[in-house]
Amino acid sequence: MSTIHPRITDVLSRTFKVPVAEILPDSTMDSLDMDSLAAAEFAVVLRETTGVELDTGTLTRGTTLAELTAHLHASAGAR
């Protein structure tokens, strides 16, 4: 089982105060009320947490947490 999603959940709930009940695989940045500045900060925190650099097209308003998890998992495995 991937440890990426629990890390994402931890970052969103602790750093961005998103209620855990709202952090679902099909949640998007938009549905979590993450504006572009918050998404950019989220990308930085994820890089610090996972060691994976996110490019600008990876984390958009419509990106789901499932897509983000898959991307981080694939990128971490490629390193």
Jmol script that loads the backbone (N, CA, C; Angstrom):
load data "model"
ATOM      1  N   MET A   1       0.841  -1.189   0.000  1.00  0.00           N
ATOM      2  CA  MET A   1       0.000   0.000   0.000  1.00  0.00           C
ATOM      3  C   MET A   1       0.880   1.244   0.000  1.00  0.00           C
ATOM      4  N   SER A   2       0.476   2.219  -0.776  1.00  0.00           N
ATOM      5  CA  SER A   2       1.245   3.446  -0.914  1.00  0.00           C
ATOM      6  C   SER A   2       1.165   4.291   0.356  1.00  0.00           C
ATOM      7  N   THR A   3       2.284   4.907   0.680  1.00  0.00           N
ATOM      8  CA  THR A   3       2.294   5.819   1.828  1.00  0.00           C
ATOM      9  C   THR A   3       2.091   7.264   1.373  1.00  0.00           C
ATOM     10  N   ILE A   4       1.903   7.450   0.074  1.00  0.00           N
ATOM     11  CA  ILE A   4       1.758   8.803  -0.469  1.00  0.00           C
ATOM     12  C   ILE A   4       0.448   9.451  -0.019  1.00  0.00           C
ATOM     13  N   HIS A   5      -0.676   8.733  -0.168  1.00  0.00           N
ATOM     14  CA  HIS A   5      -1.965   9.345   0.177  1.00  0.00           C
ATOM     15  C   HIS A   5      -2.033   9.773   1.648  1.00  0.00           C
ATOM     16  N   PRO A   6      -1.557   8.954   2.595  1.00  0.00           N
ATOM     17  CA  PRO A   6      -1.557   9.433   3.983  1.00  0.00           C
ATOM     18  C   PRO A   6      -0.720  10.704   4.176  1.00  0.00           C
ATOM     19  N   ARG A   7       0.372  10.828   3.429  1.00  0.00           N
ATOM     20  CA  ARG A   7       1.183  12.055   3.514  1.00  0.00           C
ATOM     21  C   ARG A   7       0.397  13.251   2.989  1.00  0.00           C
ATOM     22  N   ILE A   8      -0.299  13.056   1.861  1.00  0.00           N
ATOM     23  CA  ILE A   8      -1.114  14.129   1.294  1.00  0.00           C
ATOM     24  C   ILE A   8      -2.188  14.538   2.299  1.00  0.00           C
ATOM     25  N   THR A   9      -2.845  13.554   2.881  1.00  0.00           N
ATOM     26  CA  THR A   9      -3.887  13.823   3.872  1.00  0.00           C
ATOM     27  C   THR A   9      -3.320  14.606   5.055  1.00  0.00           C
ATOM     28  N   ASP A  10      -2.163  14.203   5.528  1.00  0.00           N
ATOM     29  CA  ASP A  10      -1.528  14.881   6.647  1.00  0.00           C
ATOM     30  C   ASP A  10      -1.213  16.340   6.312  1.00  0.00           C
ATOM     31  N   VAL A  11      -0.636  16.557   5.143  1.00  0.00           N
ATOM     32  CA  VAL A  11      -0.285  17.933   4.735  1.00  0.00           C
ATOM     33  C   VAL A  11      -1.539  18.789   4.602  1.00  0.00           C
ATOM     34  N   LEU A  12      -2.551  18.263   3.936  1.00  0.00           N
ATOM     35  CA  LEU A  12      -3.776  19.050   3.747  1.00  0.00           C
ATOM     36  C   LEU A  12      -4.465  19.350   5.068  1.00  0.00           C
ATOM     37  N   SER A  13      -4.515  18.374   5.961  1.00  0.00           N
ATOM     38  CA  SER A  13      -5.230  18.605   7.220  1.00  0.00           C
ATOM     39  C   SER A  13      -4.438  19.472   8.189  1.00  0.00           C
ATOM     40  N   ARG A  14      -3.138  19.261   8.288  1.00  0.00           N
ATOM     41  CA  ARG A  14      -2.337  20.032   9.250  1.00  0.00           C
ATOM     42  C   ARG A  14      -1.951  21.423   8.738  1.00  0.00           C
ATOM     43  N   THR A  15      -1.468  21.476   7.513  1.00  0.00           N
ATOM     44  CA  THR A  15      -0.959  22.744   6.987  1.00  0.00           C
ATOM     45  C   THR A  15      -2.065  23.638   6.463  1.00  0.00           C
ATOM     46  N   PHE A  16      -3.045  23.031   5.772  1.00  0.00           N
ATOM     47  CA  PHE A  16      -4.082  23.831   5.116  1.00  0.00           C
ATOM     48  C   PHE A  16      -5.433  23.752   5.813  1.00  0.00           C
ATOM     49  N   LYS A  17      -5.476  23.032   6.928  1.00  0.00           N
ATOM     50  CA  LYS A  17      -6.681  22.930   7.766  1.00  0.00           C
ATOM     51  C   LYS A  17      -7.907  22.414   7.004  1.00  0.00           C
ATOM     52  N   VAL A  18      -7.677  21.525   6.040  1.00  0.00           N
ATOM     53  CA  VAL A  18      -8.775  20.888   5.316  1.00  0.00           C
ATOM     54  C   VAL A  18      -9.305  19.761   6.196  1.00  0.00           C
ATOM     55  N   PRO A  19     -10.618  19.718   6.430  1.00  0.00           N
ATOM     56  CA  PRO A  19     -11.173  18.624   7.233  1.00  0.00           C
ATOM     57  C   PRO A  19     -10.871  17.266   6.579  1.00  0.00           C
ATOM     58  N   VAL A  20     -10.440  16.318   7.382  1.00  0.00           N
ATOM     59  CA  VAL A  20     -10.064  14.996   6.874  1.00  0.00           C
ATOM     60  C   VAL A  20     -11.212  14.366   6.090  1.00  0.00           C
ATOM     61  N   ALA A  21     -12.445  14.589   6.501  1.00  0.00           N
ATOM     62  CA  ALA A  21     -13.610  14.013   5.822  1.00  0.00           C
ATOM     63  C   ALA A  21     -13.732  14.497   4.371  1.00  0.00           C
ATOM     64  N   GLU A  22     -13.126  15.632   4.052  1.00  0.00           N
ATOM     65  CA  GLU A  22     -13.191  16.186   2.694  1.00  0.00           C
ATOM     66  C   GLU A  22     -12.036  15.708   1.815  1.00  0.00           C
ATOM     67  N   ILE A  23     -11.070  15.028   2.389  1.00  0.00           N
ATOM     68  CA  ILE A  23      -9.881  14.601   1.646  1.00  0.00           C
ATOM     69  C   ILE A  23     -10.136  13.203   1.090  1.00  0.00           C
ATOM     70  N   LEU A  24     -10.737  13.189  -0.096  1.00  0.00           N
ATOM     71  CA  LEU A  24     -11.120  11.952  -0.766  1.00  0.00           C
ATOM     72  C   LEU A  24     -10.338  11.801  -2.065  1.00  0.00           C
ATOM     73  N   PRO A  25     -10.194  10.589  -2.572  1.00  0.00           N
ATOM     74  CA  PRO A  25      -9.445  10.400  -3.816  1.00  0.00           C
ATOM     75  C   PRO A  25      -9.956  11.250  -4.982  1.00  0.00           C
ATOM     76  N   ASP A  26     -11.268  11.476  -5.048  1.00  0.00           N
ATOM     77  CA  ASP A  26     -11.806  12.257  -6.160  1.00  0.00           C
ATOM     78  C   ASP A  26     -11.906  13.749  -5.864  1.00  0.00           C
ATOM     79  N   SER A  27     -11.425  14.184  -4.706  1.00  0.00           N
ATOM     80  CA  SER A  27     -11.390  15.617  -4.390  1.00  0.00           C
ATOM     81  C   SER A  27     -10.391  16.315  -5.314  1.00  0.00           C
ATOM     82  N   THR A  28     -10.761  17.503  -5.768  1.00  0.00           N
ATOM     83  CA  THR A  28      -9.864  18.305  -6.611  1.00  0.00           C
ATOM     84  C   THR A  28      -9.347  19.484  -5.801  1.00  0.00           C
ATOM     85  N   MET A  29      -8.341  20.129  -6.317  1.00  0.00           N
ATOM     86  CA  MET A  29      -7.833  21.332  -5.657  1.00  0.00           C
ATOM     87  C   MET A  29      -8.960  22.347  -5.526  1.00  0.00           C
ATOM     88  N   ASP A  30      -9.773  22.457  -6.575  1.00  0.00           N
ATOM     89  CA  ASP A  30     -10.889  23.394  -6.562  1.00  0.00           C
ATOM     90  C   ASP A  30     -11.912  23.032  -5.486  1.00  0.00           C
ATOM     91  N   SER A  31     -12.263  21.747  -5.380  1.00  0.00           N
ATOM     92  CA  SER A  31     -13.268  21.347  -4.387  1.00  0.00           C
ATOM     93  C   SER A  31     -12.753  21.508  -2.955  1.00  0.00           C
ATOM     94  N   LEU A  32     -11.421  21.530  -2.797  1.00  0.00           N
ATOM     95  CA  LEU A  32     -10.824  21.741  -1.475  1.00  0.00           C
ATOM     96  C   LEU A  32     -10.540  23.219  -1.208  1.00  0.00           C
ATOM     97  N   ASP A  33     -11.024  24.084  -2.114  1.00  0.00           N
ATOM     98  CA  ASP A  33     -10.838  25.540  -1.999  1.00  0.00           C
ATOM     99  C   ASP A  33      -9.371  25.945  -1.980  1.00  0.00           C
ATOM    100  N   MET A  34      -8.553  25.231  -2.762  1.00  0.00           N
ATOM    101  CA  MET A  34      -7.129  25.545  -2.874  1.00  0.00           C
ATOM    102  C   MET A  34      -6.946  26.480  -4.062  1.00  0.00           C
ATOM    103  N   ASP A  35      -6.707  27.758  -3.797  1.00  0.00           N
ATOM    104  CA  ASP A  35      -6.442  28.684  -4.891  1.00  0.00           C
ATOM    105  C   ASP A  35      -5.030  28.460  -5.421  1.00  0.00           C
ATOM    106  N   SER A  36      -4.627  29.214  -6.429  1.00  0.00           N
ATOM    107  CA  SER A  36      -3.325  28.975  -7.065  1.00  0.00           C
ATOM    108  C   SER A  36      -2.166  29.183  -6.092  1.00  0.00           C
ATOM    109  N   LEU A  37      -2.270  30.134  -5.190  1.00  0.00           N
ATOM    110  CA  LEU A  37      -1.211  30.359  -4.204  1.00  0.00           C
ATOM    111  C   LEU A  37      -1.122  29.183  -3.226  1.00  0.00           C
ATOM    112  N   ALA A  38      -2.270  28.711  -2.758  1.00  0.00           N
ATOM    113  CA  ALA A  38      -2.279  27.558  -1.845  1.00  0.00           C
ATOM    114  C   ALA A  38      -1.768  26.312  -2.553  1.00  0.00           C
ATOM    115  N   ALA A  39      -2.134  26.133  -3.822  1.00  0.00           N
ATOM    116  CA  ALA A  39      -1.656  24.970  -4.583  1.00  0.00           C
ATOM    117  C   ALA A  39      -0.143  25.029  -4.756  1.00  0.00           C
ATOM    118  N   ALA A  40       0.394  26.226  -4.993  1.00  0.00           N
ATOM    119  CA  ALA A  40       1.849  26.369  -5.130  1.00  0.00           C
ATOM    120  C   ALA A  40       2.545  26.033  -3.813  1.00  0.00           C
ATOM    121  N   GLU A  41       1.982  26.500  -2.709  1.00  0.00           N
ATOM    122  CA  GLU A  41       2.547  26.178  -1.396  1.00  0.00           C
ATOM    123  C   GLU A  41       2.427  24.681  -1.113  1.00  0.00           C
ATOM    124  N   PHE A  42       1.301  24.082  -1.501  1.00  0.00           N
ATOM    125  CA  PHE A  42       1.082  22.653  -1.346  1.00  0.00           C
ATOM    126  C   PHE A  42       2.155  21.870  -2.108  1.00  0.00           C
ATOM    127  N   ALA A  43       2.475  22.307  -3.327  1.00  0.00           N
ATOM    128  CA  ALA A  43       3.508  21.650  -4.130  1.00  0.00           C
ATOM    129  C   ALA A  43       4.866  21.706  -3.435  1.00  0.00           C
ATOM    130  N   VAL A  44       5.168  22.842  -2.814  1.00  0.00           N
ATOM    131  CA  VAL A  44       6.444  22.979  -2.091  1.00  0.00           C
ATOM    132  C   VAL A  44       6.484  22.037  -0.893  1.00  0.00           C
ATOM    133  N   VAL A  45       5.407  22.004  -0.130  1.00  0.00           N
ATOM    134  CA  VAL A  45       5.361  21.137   1.050  1.00  0.00           C
ATOM    135  C   VAL A  45       5.436  19.666   0.623  1.00  0.00           C
ATOM    136  N   LEU A  46       4.757  19.310  -0.470  1.00  0.00           N
ATOM    137  CA  LEU A  46       4.834  17.928  -0.954  1.00  0.00           C
ATOM    138  C   LEU A  46       6.247  17.578  -1.393  1.00  0.00           C
ATOM    139  N   ARG A  47       6.936  18.518  -2.038  1.00  0.00           N
ATOM    140  CA  ARG A  47       8.326  18.264  -2.434  1.00  0.00           C
ATOM    141  C   ARG A  47       9.180  18.007  -1.203  1.00  0.00           C
ATOM    142  N   GLU A  48       8.989  18.814  -0.170  1.00  0.00           N
ATOM    143  CA  GLU A  48       9.753  18.637   1.067  1.00  0.00           C
ATOM    144  C   GLU A  48       9.397  17.313   1.755  1.00  0.00           C
ATOM    145  N   THR A  49       8.155  16.900   1.630  1.00  0.00           N
ATOM    146  CA  THR A  49       7.672  15.696   2.300  1.00  0.00           C
ATOM    147  C   THR A  49       8.010  14.422   1.539  1.00  0.00           C
ATOM    148  N   THR A  50       7.902  14.476   0.204  1.00  0.00           N
ATOM    149  CA  THR A  50       8.077  13.260  -0.603  1.00  0.00           C
ATOM    150  C   THR A  50       9.388  13.232  -1.385  1.00  0.00           C
ATOM    151  N   GLY A  51       9.999  14.395  -1.564  1.00  0.00           N
ATOM    152  CA  GLY A  51      11.212  14.469  -2.370  1.00  0.00           C
ATOM    153  C   GLY A  51      10.950  14.521  -3.858  1.00  0.00           C
ATOM    154  N   VAL A  52       9.672  14.624  -4.252  1.00  0.00           N
ATOM    155  CA  VAL A  52       9.306  14.657  -5.664  1.00  0.00           C
ATOM    156  C   VAL A  52       8.957  16.096  -6.061  1.00  0.00           C
ATOM    157  N   GLU A  53       9.605  16.569  -7.110  1.00  0.00           N
ATOM    158  CA  GLU A  53       9.335  17.904  -7.661  1.00  0.00           C
ATOM    159  C   GLU A  53       8.104  17.825  -8.555  1.00  0.00           C
ATOM    160  N   LEU A  54       7.140  18.710  -8.337  1.00  0.00           N
ATOM    161  CA  LEU A  54       5.951  18.759  -9.181  1.00  0.00           C
ATOM    162  C   LEU A  54       6.124  19.859 -10.211  1.00  0.00           C
ATOM    163  N   ASP A  55       5.878  19.541 -11.476  1.00  0.00           N
ATOM    164  CA  ASP A  55       5.942  20.589 -12.487  1.00  0.00           C
ATOM    165  C   ASP A  55       4.639  21.385 -12.475  1.00  0.00           C
ATOM    166  N   THR A  56       4.631  22.495 -13.152  1.00  0.00           N
ATOM    167  CA  THR A  56       3.499  23.415 -13.066  1.00  0.00           C
ATOM    168  C   THR A  56       2.191  22.829 -13.601  1.00  0.00           C
ATOM    169  N   GLY A  57       2.250  21.888 -14.516  1.00  0.00           N
ATOM    170  CA  GLY A  57       1.034  21.306 -15.065  1.00  0.00           C
ATOM    171  C   GLY A  57       0.457  20.170 -14.253  1.00  0.00           C
ATOM    172  N   THR A  58       1.171  19.704 -13.267  1.00  0.00           N
ATOM    173  CA  THR A  58       0.725  18.554 -12.486  1.00  0.00           C
ATOM    174  C   THR A  58      -0.371  18.907 -11.497  1.00  0.00           C
ATOM    175  N   LEU A  59      -0.283  20.048 -10.884  1.00  0.00           N
ATOM    176  CA  LEU A  59      -1.215  20.427  -9.824  1.00  0.00           C
ATOM    177  C   LEU A  59      -2.078  21.595 -10.303  1.00  0.00           C
ATOM    178  N   THR A  60      -3.210  21.259 -10.918  1.00  0.00           N
ATOM    179  CA  THR A  60      -4.134  22.267 -11.420  1.00  0.00           C
ATOM    180  C   THR A  60      -5.411  22.241 -10.593  1.00  0.00           C
ATOM    181  N   ARG A  61      -6.308  23.146 -10.880  1.00  0.00           N
ATOM    182  CA  ARG A  61      -7.581  23.206 -10.146  1.00  0.00           C
ATOM    183  C   ARG A  61      -8.363  21.909 -10.263  1.00  0.00           C
ATOM    184  N   GLY A  62      -8.237  21.222 -11.412  1.00  0.00           N
ATOM    185  CA  GLY A  62      -8.998  20.003 -11.647  1.00  0.00           C
ATOM    186  C   GLY A  62      -8.282  18.725 -11.283  1.00  0.00           C
ATOM    187  N   THR A  63      -7.043  18.818 -10.810  1.00  0.00           N
ATOM    188  CA  THR A  63      -6.289  17.618 -10.440  1.00  0.00           C
ATOM    189  C   THR A  63      -6.946  16.957  -9.235  1.00  0.00           C
ATOM    190  N   THR A  64      -7.220  15.661  -9.355  1.00  0.00           N
ATOM    191  CA  THR A  64      -7.791  14.940  -8.212  1.00  0.00           C
ATOM    192  C   THR A  64      -6.656  14.440  -7.321  1.00  0.00           C
ATOM    193  N   LEU A  65      -6.989  14.149  -6.098  1.00  0.00           N
ATOM    194  CA  LEU A  65      -5.980  13.610  -5.188  1.00  0.00           C
ATOM    195  C   LEU A  65      -5.525  12.224  -5.644  1.00  0.00           C
ATOM    196  N   ALA A  66      -6.403  11.466  -6.285  1.00  0.00           N
ATOM    197  CA  ALA A  66      -6.008  10.160  -6.829  1.00  0.00           C
ATOM    198  C   ALA A  66      -4.968  10.342  -7.931  1.00  0.00           C
ATOM    199  N   GLU A  67      -5.165  11.332  -8.802  1.00  0.00           N
ATOM    200  CA  GLU A  67      -4.191  11.608  -9.864  1.00  0.00           C
ATOM    201  C   GLU A  67      -2.869  12.078  -9.271  1.00  0.00           C
ATOM    202  N   LEU A  68      -2.955  12.934  -8.284  1.00  0.00           N
ATOM    203  CA  LEU A  68      -1.750  13.430  -7.632  1.00  0.00           C
ATOM    204  C   LEU A  68      -0.997  12.297  -6.945  1.00  0.00           C
ATOM    205  N   THR A  69      -1.718  11.433  -6.260  1.00  0.00           N
ATOM    206  CA  THR A  69      -1.104  10.282  -5.590  1.00  0.00           C
ATOM    207  C   THR A  69      -0.406   9.388  -6.604  1.00  0.00           C
ATOM    208  N   ALA A  70      -1.074   9.102  -7.713  1.00  0.00           N
ATOM    209  CA  ALA A  70      -0.484   8.248  -8.756  1.00  0.00           C
ATOM    210  C   ALA A  70       0.776   8.886  -9.328  1.00  0.00           C
ATOM    211  N   HIS A  71       0.729  10.193  -9.571  1.00  0.00           N
ATOM    212  CA  HIS A  71       1.891  10.901 -10.122  1.00  0.00           C
ATOM    213  C   HIS A  71       3.070  10.851  -9.136  1.00  0.00           C
ATOM    214  N   LEU A  72       2.789  11.143  -7.873  1.00  0.00           N
ATOM    215  CA  LEU A  72       3.867  11.130  -6.874  1.00  0.00           C
ATOM    216  C   LEU A  72       4.435   9.722  -6.698  1.00  0.00           C
ATOM    217  N   HIS A  73       3.563   8.729  -6.699  1.00  0.00           N
ATOM    218  CA  HIS A  73       4.006   7.345  -6.554  1.00  0.00           C
ATOM    219  C   HIS A  73       4.896   6.937  -7.734  1.00  0.00           C
ATOM    220  N   ALA A  74       4.461   7.264  -8.941  1.00  0.00           N
ATOM    221  CA  ALA A  74       5.247   6.917 -10.134  1.00  0.00           C
ATOM    222  C   ALA A  74       6.576   7.658 -10.146  1.00  0.00           C
ATOM    223  N   SER A  75       6.544   8.934  -9.782  1.00  0.00           N
ATOM    224  CA  SER A  75       7.779   9.729  -9.783  1.00  0.00           C
ATOM    225  C   SER A  75       8.740   9.260  -8.700  1.00  0.00           C
ATOM    226  N   ALA A  76       8.220   8.917  -7.543  1.00  0.00           N
ATOM    227  CA  ALA A  76       9.082   8.443  -6.452  1.00  0.00           C
ATOM    228  C   ALA A  76       9.693   7.097  -6.817  1.00  0.00           C
ATOM    229  N   GLY A  77       8.946   6.266  -7.520  1.00  0.00           N
ATOM    230  CA  GLY A  77       9.457   4.960  -7.925  1.00  0.00           C
ATOM    231  C   GLY A  77      10.479   5.051  -9.035  1.00  0.00           C
ATOM    232  N   ALA A  78      10.429   6.127  -9.820  1.00  0.00           N
ATOM    233  CA  ALA A  78      11.358   6.305 -10.938  1.00  0.00           C
ATOM    234  C   ALA A  78      12.700   6.827 -10.483  1.00  0.00           C
ATOM    235  N   ARG A  79      12.777   7.292  -9.233  1.00  0.00           N
ATOM    236  CA  ARG A  79      14.027   7.870  -8.727  1.00  0.00           C
ATOM    237  C   ARG A  79      14.964   6.809  -8.262  1.00  0.00           C
TER     238      ARG A  79
END
end "model"
wireframe off; spacefill off
backbone 0.3
color backbone group
